């Protein structure tokens, strides 16, 4: 890290963290996971994961970042110089990199959909389902758009993150909220919306299995950007008077809100348009359901363009923050120039992301354990690496970090949250590690 510039304002710091948290995870991945895991049952477990584990772990990562004032590997080296805890930082960076490789493919899809909305091509036929399947199954176009997104990322990363992207995202993120709100109203007023709403909100408890719990936990960590070193890096820029627990709460709630809003748009639309019988894969859900909604609105093309533009921006703020972890590491640990670090980080992605995209076209040698490379990376990084890093992070801040660091960070040296602190500490020491460990182990049984 170069010199420690701090965030100027409370709003700016929350906006930046929310910018990283809100992305394709909320809009694309959440509805897909909810659909694959029983709808309302998943939502219930998801909310519990966010409240019981997500917020405390986020506060813990904040404490670690502000206490250690360094990057994901640096904080561990600084706070425990004689131990091997820095390996946790390496795992965090690995997780963020693997996630980046398939996330980039999906951000390519959003970009393609934006272009298709602008030129009206998207609305020239009527079956969005088969169109999406054909699009993904075609080898060339998705790869091209993935590479385009990689190039955009490279340019922005090289310029440095602060100015352009932050300013743009601070403007566009509130717009995304607004558009989602409008879409929500439209979706809820569709005839037949009630059934979808029921699917999303009235849980069938028999559907809660260990797999559902693991997926909900993975989704919560993914969506809150936990376990990837990002929040550690960001919080090293937080000023000393920022209240960490409150910030964790605000960011998590905004992130949850976007996910729930998405569910309230997608599921009513799915039932209203009879898309449920369609053999839709969860991952393509958003790209099929939303165009249906737009097609039923006046000015379809405008709404569609606006939405996919905002979604592409939301994806971009997230990919940039993901890539930044690896870039910062290359700069700090290997002394590379920024330019070189960016190229070293992005170049391998041109290959990995291309393979990820191709693996969805059914190329069999790109299959691992019966999963396409895309799904394998998603499941492996999200369901295994992230909880693992989060587990070690909790154990470290709860038990091994220098005495008093957690307390001083979470209470701003005893000035606030004194009553909340023992609860957070208990969760970080006992509840979170035990729960995460159980969930991880049950995955392998
Ligand atoms: N949280 C982001 C999302 O929901 C994804 C992301 C993960 C971004 C990790 C940065 C780091 O889309």
Boltz pocket constraint, residues with backbone or C-beta under 6 A from the ligand:
constraints:
  - pocket:
      binder: B
      contacts: [[A, 20], [A, 21], [A, 22], [A, 23], [A, 24], [A, 25], [A, 26], [A, 99], [A, 221], [A, 222], [A, 223], [A, 224], [A, 225], [A, 226], [A, 228], [A, 230], [A, 318], [A, 319], [A, 321], [A, 322]]
      max_distance: 6.0
